Amino acid sequence: MVIEVPARTDGAAMWRIARDSGSLDLNSPYAYVLWGRDFAATSVVARIGDRVGGFITGYLRPEAPEVLMVWQVAVDAEHRGQGLAGRMLATLVDRAIALGARFVETTITADNAASIRLFTGLARDRDTTIERSDLFAAELLGDGHAAEDLYRIGPFGTVGSTL
């Protein structure tokens, strides 16, 4: 397995994994191709053999370039439960730190225990803090979407280190 930056050609596989997850908000196939072009430096794919087994999309917030916003984390069904999401996240955080990030933010619905565990584990493993706050109320998101809570992890020191 290799964790690396996504390419435009990974977009279709990323879309399929997101679609098959059953829990992610599915973006258009175009959006995933775009991640592989415009946001590759702040995203990762896990390549297992010649297939994409998982991905994380993220970006540095334009108003706060010291913050990596993690957009989606997805692992193909056949690779779940093997720690792949945590390995991808650790790789992405190290890359973001090298780009100047000191914090990671993500939004998680209250019922998404797996994502809460993933990001809580990141804070624990990096010996830093995690804070939860309200961000997007359900009414703002519409169409029956649950509220999204903001999780902020950090500050981070240097690549691969704790503070």
C-alpha positions as CSV (number, residue, x, y, z in Angstrom):
1,M,0.0,0.0,0.0
2,V,1.2,3.5,-0.9
3,I,-0.4,6.7,0.4
4,E,0.2,9.5,-2.1
5,V,-1.3,12.6,-3.7
6,P,-4.3,11.9,-5.9
7,A,-4.2,12.4,-9.6
8,R,-7.0,13.5,-11.9
9,T,-7.3,9.9,-13.0
10,D,-8.2,8.8,-9.4
11,G,-11.4,10.9,-9.5
12,A,-13.7,8.1,-10.8
13,A,-12.4,5.7,-8.1
14,M,-12.8,8.3,-5.4
15,W,-16.4,9.0,-6.5
16,R,-17.2,5.3,-6.5
17,I,-15.8,4.9,-3.0
18,A,-17.8,7.9,-1.7
19,R,-21.0,6.6,-3.4
20,D,-20.6,3.1,-2.0
21,S,-19.8,4.4,1.5
22,G,-23.5,4.9,2.1
23,S,-22.8,7.7,4.5
24,L,-20.9,10.5,2.7
25,D,-22.6,13.4,0.9
26,L,-21.9,12.4,-2.7
27,N,-20.4,15.1,-4.9
28,S,-20.4,14.9,-8.7
29,P,-17.7,12.8,-10.4
30,Y,-16.3,16.1,-11.7
31,A,-15.7,17.3,-8.2
32,Y,-13.5,14.3,-7.4
33,V,-11.5,14.8,-10.6
34,L,-11.1,18.4,-9.6
35,W,-9.7,17.4,-6.2
36,G,-7.0,15.4,-8.0
37,R,-6.1,18.5,-10.0
38,D,-6.6,21.5,-7.7
39,F,-6.3,20.1,-4.2
40,A,-3.9,17.2,-4.6
41,A,-1.3,18.8,-2.3
42,T,-3.9,18.7,0.6
43,S,-5.5,15.4,-0.2
44,V,-4.4,11.7,-0.3
45,V,-5.3,8.4,-1.8
46,A,-4.3,5.0,-0.6
47,R,-3.2,2.9,-3.5
48,I,-3.4,-0.8,-2.9
49,G,-1.9,-2.6,-5.9
50,D,-3.3,-0.8,-8.8
51,R,-6.6,0.3,-7.1
52,V,-7.6,3.2,-4.9
53,G,-8.6,1.8,-1.6
54,G,-9.4,5.0,0.2
55,F,-9.0,8.8,0.1
56,I,-9.1,12.0,2.1
57,T,-9.9,15.3,0.5
58,G,-8.9,18.5,2.2
59,Y,-7.8,22.1,1.6
60,L,-6.0,24.9,3.4
61,R,-8.7,27.5,4.3
62,P,-8.2,30.6,2.2
63,E,-8.9,32.9,5.2
64,A,-6.8,30.8,7.6
65,P,-4.0,29.0,5.7
66,E,-2.7,27.5,8.9
67,V,-5.9,25.3,9.0
68,L,-6.3,22.1,7.0
69,M,-10.0,21.6,6.4
70,V,-10.6,17.9,5.9
71,W,-13.6,17.5,3.6
72,Q,-14.1,13.8,3.2
73,V,-12.6,10.6,4.5
74,A,-13.5,7.4,2.8
75,V,-12.3,3.8,2.7
76,D,-13.5,1.1,0.3
77,A,-15.6,-1.5,2.1
78,E,-13.0,-4.3,1.6
79,H,-10.3,-2.3,3.4
80,R,-12.3,-1.0,6.4
81,G,-11.4,-1.9,9.9
82,Q,-7.6,-2.1,9.1
83,G,-6.5,1.3,10.3
84,L,-6.3,2.7,6.7
85,A,-8.2,6.0,7.5
86,G,-5.8,6.7,10.4
87,R,-2.7,6.1,8.3
88,M,-4.0,8.3,5.5
89,L,-4.9,11.0,8.0
90,A,-1.4,10.9,9.6
91,T,0.2,11.2,6.2
92,L,-2.0,14.1,5.2
93,V,-1.4,15.9,8.5
94,D,2.3,15.6,8.1
95,R,2.1,17.0,4.6
96,A,-0.1,19.9,5.7
97,I,2.3,20.7,8.6
98,A,5.0,21.0,6.0
99,L,2.8,23.4,4.1
100,G,2.4,25.6,7.2
101,A,-0.8,24.1,8.8
102,R,-1.0,24.1,12.6
103,F,-4.6,23.0,13.0
104,V,-7.0,20.5,11.4
105,E,-10.7,21.2,11.2
106,T,-13.4,18.9,10.0
107,T,-17.2,18.7,10.4
108,I,-18.9,15.6,11.7
109,T,-22.5,14.8,12.3
110,A,-23.3,13.7,15.9
111,D,-24.2,10.2,14.8
112,N,-20.8,9.5,13.0
113,A,-19.0,7.6,15.8
114,A,-16.3,6.3,13.4
115,S,-15.2,9.8,12.3
116,I,-15.3,11.1,15.9
117,R,-13.0,8.2,16.9
118,L,-10.7,8.9,14.0
119,F,-10.2,12.6,14.8
120,T,-10.1,12.0,18.6
121,G,-7.4,9.4,17.9
122,L,-5.4,11.9,15.8
123,A,-5.4,14.4,18.8
124,R,-4.4,11.6,21.2
125,D,-1.6,10.3,19.0
126,R,-0.2,13.8,18.4
127,D,-0.6,14.8,22.0
128,T,-2.7,17.9,21.2
129,T,-6.2,19.1,21.9
130,I,-9.5,18.5,20.1
131,E,-12.4,20.9,20.5
132,R,-16.0,20.5,19.4
133,S,-18.4,23.4,18.6
134,D,-21.6,24.0,16.7
135,L,-21.0,25.0,13.2
136,F,-23.8,24.3,10.6
137,A,-27.3,23.9,12.0
138,A,-29.6,21.4,10.2
139,E,-31.8,24.2,9.0
140,L,-28.8,25.8,7.2
141,L,-28.0,22.6,5.4
142,G,-31.6,21.8,4.4
143,D,-33.0,18.7,2.8
144,G,-33.1,16.7,6.0
145,H,-29.3,16.9,6.5
146,A,-28.1,16.6,10.1
147,A,-26.3,19.4,11.8
148,E,-22.5,19.4,11.3
149,D,-20.3,20.0,14.3
150,L,-16.9,21.5,13.9
151,Y,-13.9,19.6,15.3
152,R,-10.7,21.5,15.7
153,I,-7.5,19.6,16.4
154,G,-4.1,21.2,17.2
155,P,-1.9,23.0,17.4
156,F,0.6,20.8,15.7
157,G,4.3,21.3,15.9
158,T,6.6,19.9,13.2
159,V,6.1,17.0,10.9
160,G,5.6,13.7,12.8
161,S,6.1,15.3,16.2
162,T,4.1,16.1,19.2
163,L,4.3,19.5,20.8
